[in-house]
Amino acid sequence: MGTKSTHPGFHPINRRDGIFQEQIHDAYKITGKLPEPTVCPQCSAVFHKGRWQWLGAPANAHEHNCPACQRIHDRYPAGFLTLHGNFLQEHRDEIMHLVQHFEKKEKTEHPLKRIMATEEKQDEVLITTTDIHLARGIGEAIHEAYQGALEFHYNPAENLLRVHWSR
């Protein structure tokens, strides 16, 4: 599953359960309690009962950017998913449909799990995410559907995950 990383500060992960425990405090997680209800002025997610949810924004709600919108604004992804290989070239549309479907399903339940950007180059695709678990989940979904090689490289100092899939 993991191999030696060429990225300084990154450590391969050889966990069997696929869950990554945060080693440090995530600077994008809100410290302290937001007043309820609070709505994100960018995406309209509502902070209610201690978490961000897709609800109708109540009148006179407080405003505060949610962590996902703040990451998007700062252009500071938590997850990087790189896809490459001949199989990707031959099945790009199918694979990208799976990526979009997976993100849509996750975002429906978890407003902070979003794809920030997708950069398509001739021989690879780079997808950045607002959440390390979304990058991991997409990588695992592709691996489950199409096999291939899947690697995870987690940098605990930056709470950053790089996922590489190829076939």
Residue, then its C-alpha position, 0 to 999 in steps of 0.5 A: m500500500g505505501t512505499k518510500s516517499t519522495h516528498p520530504g516530510f511525508h510518511p507512507i501509511n500502511r494502515r489496514d483500516g484506511i482511517f487517518q487519525e489527526q496528529i496535530h490541530d487543523a488550523y482550519k477547524i474552528t476553535g471555540k464554539l460558534p454562535e448558533p445558528t451561523v451560516c457560511p456566506q459563501c456556500s450557505a452551510v449552517f453551523h447547527k448542533g456543533r457541526w456544519q450542515w445543509l439546512g435552510a439559513p434561518a433569518n438573523a443567523h450569524e455569518h462565518n466562513c465554513p472551514a471548506c470555504q476558507r480553504i478554497h479562499d486561501r487555496y490551501p488544500a488538505g488532500f491531493l489526489t494524483l491519477h495517472g497511467n495508461f488505464l486513466q487515459e483509456h477510461r478518463d471519462e468513467i473515472m472522472h464520473l466516479v470521482q464526481h459522483f463520490e464527491k457529490k454523495e459525500k458532500t450531501e452529508h458532509p458540507l466540509k468535504r469538497i473538491m477544490a480543483t481538478e487539473e487535467k494534464q495530458d498524462e495525469v489528473l490532479i484533484t485537490t480537496t478540502d478534507i483529507h478523508l475525501a481524498r482518501g475515499i475517492g482514491e479507495a473508490i477508484h482502487e476498488a472499481y479499477q484496481g491498480a496501485l494506490e499509495f497514501h502519504y500523510n504529512p502529520a506536521e501539515n495535516l496533509l494527505r497525498v494519494h497516488w493512484s495509477r494503472 
